[in-house]
Amino acid sequence: MSDASLIDELPGELLMWVLIVSELLVFGAGLTAFVGVRLTDPAVFAEAQSHLYRTGAALNTGVLVTSGFLAARALRWRHAARRGAARLALIGAALLGVVFLIIKGAEYAGKAAQGISYDTHPFFLFYYLLTGFHAAHVLAGVAILLLVAWRDDPRNIEAGGQFWHMVDLVWILLFPVIYLLG
């Protein structure tokens, strides 16, 4: 029998796990509220949802998953003493985060051009709150990845990767619920 606790066996930093769990709870509460309100008027929610740019959101899913792959590879490469490759992977992951934000910004601009704002319908209130809060996390993640590329100690890369994978996970939850759920 081992004296190590489950907490001791978690990869990465404990405080980063506390942050991740708290963020997942916030996003989970938002998604639960979204689904609850959607159940009150599914036809009107579906009509509002038809104004979303699903292709861009699907592209953004691929962008974030690819960036997560690069962040994971960075840690592996850093452990293999391939410091340059690790740094390039982190910078690549951060640049893909910027691509995500550009696509999301174009989507927001398209909604604005259609006269759609947060007060158009409750669907769009949740859409802007959830995707906007996620975009803020992407922006923070880009900064973290760039900082970690500069200060590329393996523990830093692991902690930065933890945060970035949480950003990926949240999008993988948001995408089907907001863009696809019929």
C-alpha positions in Angstrom: 0.0 0.0 0.0 1.4 3.4 -1.0 1.5 6.4 1.3 1.1 8.8 -1.7 -2.3 10.4 -1.9 -4.3 10.9 -5.1 -3.4 14.6 -4.9 0.3 13.8 -4.7 -0.1 11.7 -7.9 -1.7 14.5 -10.0 0.5 15.8 -12.7 1.4 19.4 -12.6 0.7 22.0 -10.0 -2.0 21.6 -7.3 -3.0 25.2 -7.4 -3.4 25.0 -11.2 -5.8 22.1 -10.6 -7.8 24.2 -8.1 -8.0 27.0 -10.7 -9.1 24.5 -13.4 -11.8 22.9 -11.3 -13.1 26.3 -10.3 -13.2 27.4 -13.9 -14.9 24.2 -15.0 -17.5 24.8 -12.3 -18.2 28.3 -13.6 -18.5 27.2 -17.2 -20.6 24.2 -16.1 -23.0 26.5 -14.3 -23.2 28.7 -17.4 -23.9 25.8 -19.7 -26.5 24.4 -17.3 -28.3 27.7 -17.2 -28.1 28.0 -20.9 -29.7 24.5 -21.4 -32.3 25.3 -18.7 -33.4 28.5 -20.4 -33.3 26.8 -23.8 -35.8 24.2 -22.6 -38.3 27.0 -22.0 -38.4 28.0 -25.7 -36.5 25.5 -27.9 -38.0 26.7 -31.2 -37.0 30.3 -30.7 -33.5 29.2 -29.4 -33.1 27.1 -32.5 -34.0 30.0 -34.7 -31.5 32.2 -32.9 -28.9 29.5 -33.2 -29.3 29.4 -36.9 -27.6 32.8 -37.1 -24.3 31.3 -35.8 -21.3 30.7 -38.0 -21.0 26.9 -37.4 -18.2 26.4 -39.9 -16.0 29.0 -38.2 -16.8 27.4 -34.8 -15.8 24.0 -36.2 -12.6 25.4 -37.6 -11.9 26.9 -34.2 -12.3 23.5 -32.7 -9.6 22.1 -34.9 -7.4 25.2 -34.2 -7.6 24.7 -30.4 -7.2 20.9 -30.6 -4.1 21.4 -32.7 -2.7 24.0 -30.3 -3.3 21.6 -27.4 -1.3 19.0 -29.3 1.5 21.4 -29.7 1.4 22.4 -26.0 1.6 18.7 -25.1 4.5 18.1 -27.5 6.4 21.0 -26.0 6.6 19.3 -22.7 7.7 16.1 -24.2 10.3 17.8 -26.3 11.6 19.8 -23.3 12.0 16.6 -21.3 13.9 15.2 -24.3 16.3 18.2 -24.2 14.9 19.6 -27.4 14.5 23.1 -26.0 14.2 24.9 -29.3 11.5 22.6 -30.6 9.6 23.0 -27.3 9.8 26.7 -27.5 8.6 26.7 -31.1 5.7 24.4 -30.2 4.6 26.8 -27.4 4.8 29.8 -29.7 2.9 27.8 -32.4 0.2 26.9 -29.8 0.0 30.6 -28.8 -0.3 31.7 -32.4 -3.1 29.2 -33.0 -4.8 30.8 -30.0 -4.5 34.1 -31.8 -6.1 32.5 -34.9 -8.9 31.3 -32.7 -9.5 34.9 -31.4 -9.4 36.3 -35.0 -12.0 33.8 -36.1 -14.1 34.5 -33.0 -13.7 38.3 -33.6 -14.9 37.9 -37.2 -17.9 36.0 -35.9 -18.7 38.7 -33.4 -18.3 41.4 -36.1 -20.7 39.4 -38.3 -23.3 39.4 -35.5 -22.9 43.1 -35.0 -23.4 43.7 -38.7 -26.7 41.8 -38.5 -27.7 43.9 -35.5 -27.4 41.0 -33.1 -26.2 41.8 -29.6 -26.5 40.4 -26.2 -29.9 41.9 -25.7 -31.4 40.6 -29.0 -32.6 37.3 -27.3 -31.6 35.3 -24.2 -29.8 32.9 -26.5 -27.4 35.6 -27.5 -26.9 36.8 -24.0 -25.6 33.3 -23.1 -23.7 33.0 -26.4 -21.8 36.2 -25.7 -21.3 35.5 -22.0 -20.0 32.0 -22.5 -18.0 32.5 -25.7 -16.7 35.8 -24.5 -15.6 34.4 -21.2 -13.9 31.6 -23.0 -12.2 34.1 -25.4 -10.8 35.9 -22.3 -9.4 32.6 -21.2 -7.9 32.0 -24.7 -6.2 35.5 -24.4 -4.9 34.7 -21.0 -3.7 31.3 -22.3 -1.8 32.9 -25.2 0.0 35.1 -22.7 0.8 32.1 -20.5 2.1 30.1 -23.4 4.3 32.9 -24.5 5.6 33.4 -21.0 6.3 29.7 -20.6 8.1 29.7 -24.0 10.4 32.4 -22.6 10.8 30.7 -19.1 10.8 27.2 -20.4 11.4 25.1 -17.3 9.5 21.8 -17.6 7.4 22.6 -14.6 6.4 25.9 -16.1 5.5 24.2 -19.4 3.4 21.6 -17.6 1.5 24.3 -15.6 1.0 26.3 -18.8 -0.2 23.2 -20.6 -2.6 22.4 -17.8 -4.3 25.8 -18.3 -4.3 25.5 -22.1 -5.8 22.1 -22.0 -8.6 23.4 -19.7 -9.2 26.1 -22.4 -9.5 23.3 -25.0 -11.8 21.3 -22.9 -14.1 24.2 -22.2 -14.4 24.9 -26.0 -15.1 21.2 -26.7 -18.0 21.5 -24.3 -19.2 24.9 -25.5 -19.1 24.1 -29.2 -21.7 21.3 -29.3 -24.0 22.9 -26.7 -24.1 26.4 -28.3 -23.6 25.6 -32.0 -25.0 22.1 -32.6 -27.6 21.2 -29.9 -30.9 21.2 -31.7 
